[in-house]
Amino acid sequence: MDTAAARLFDGAFADAWLPGFAYTVDWDGTPVVRERYFWEPPEGIGAAHYLHLATGDARYLERYRELWQYCDERFIDHVDGSWFPSSTTTGSPSHTRGPVSPTCTTRSRPRSTHSRR
């Protein structure tokens, strides 16, 4: 069993679970960016599944279930299908796509280098 994987998983919950994972935490574990994005919980689901299989520890199975429930309540779009890309700090679904560069937004598109003559 990879103890580093267990420490990383447990540390993520200790530092960043609000519920939902804060996008970033400071070196001391204090949440910095408290918005939640859809990709972190599924990564946690995979890690919890692996850790449960590797260790047999029921707490990882419980985290697996907790993460799926959280995704079901906050990210899965049960009306139109797919997943909401993020949720607000209060847990409401959001259509924000995540952190972007100040020079690029989700609405901008790169200009084509090909002319249409």
N, C-alpha and C positions, 0 to 999 in steps of 0.2 A: 504494500500500500504506500502510495506517495504521500508522505506526511506534509510535504510542501503544499500539495493540492488541498489538503484538509485545512492547513493554516490559512491559505489564501481564501478559501471559501468561508471559513469561520470569521476571518478578519473583515471580509466584505459585509457580512451581516452585522458584525459588531460596530463597524464604522459607518456604513452607508445605508443601511436599511432603515427607512423612515416611517411607515412601510413604503415599498418601492425603493429602488436603489437611487440615491443621489448620484447625479452624473459625475461629479468629482468631489473628492475630500482633500483636506489639507494634510500635511505630514503628520499632524497629531490626530487625524481621524475626524476632524470637524468638517461637516458638509460645507462645501463652497458653492457649487452649483446644485441647487436642490431640485431642479426639474428632473423628470424621470422619462427615459426614452425606452422604446419598446424592445430594443435588442438585449438589454442587460438581464431582465428576468428569464428569457429563454436560455441564455448562456448559463444562468444559475440552475435552471431546470436540468440541463445536460450534466452539469457538474454534480448536482445533488444525486442524480440517477447513478452516475459513475461511482461516487463515493459510497452510496448505499450498497451497490453491488460489490465494491471492493472491500468494504468493512463489515457489512451486515448491520451497521449502526442505524437504529430506527429513527434517530433524529434527522438523518439525511432524507429518509423517506417522508418524514413530516415536513421538512423544508420543500421537498419536491411538490408535495400536495399544496402547500401554502403558496408557492410560486405560481402554480397552475391556476389556483383560485384567484390570485391577484391579477394575473393576465386576463382571465375570463371576465373579471369585474371592471378592469381599467383599460385594457388595450384591444380586446377582441371586439370587432364591430359586428354585432349580431344582426344588424339590419341590412347593411350593404355588403357584408363579408369583409375579409381581410382584417388588418389590424390598424388601430390608430397609431400614428408615429410617436406620440408622446402623451404625457398627461401633465397637468399643471401641478404646482406645489400643493394644491388642495385636492388633487386626485381626479379632477375632471378631464375627460378626453380632450385632446388638442390635436390640431392638424399641423403643428410646428414640426418641421422635419429634423430638428436637431441643431447642434451648434454649427454655424457656418462662418466662413472667412469674412472679414469686414468688406472684402472686395468682391464677394460673390454671395448672392442670395439664392434661395430655392426658386425664385421667379426668374432669375436671369439665365440666359442660355449663352454659351460661347458663340461668337460669330463664326460663320463658316469661312474657311479659307478658299473655298471654291466660288467663283463667280457664276452667275446664272445668265449668261449672255446667249 
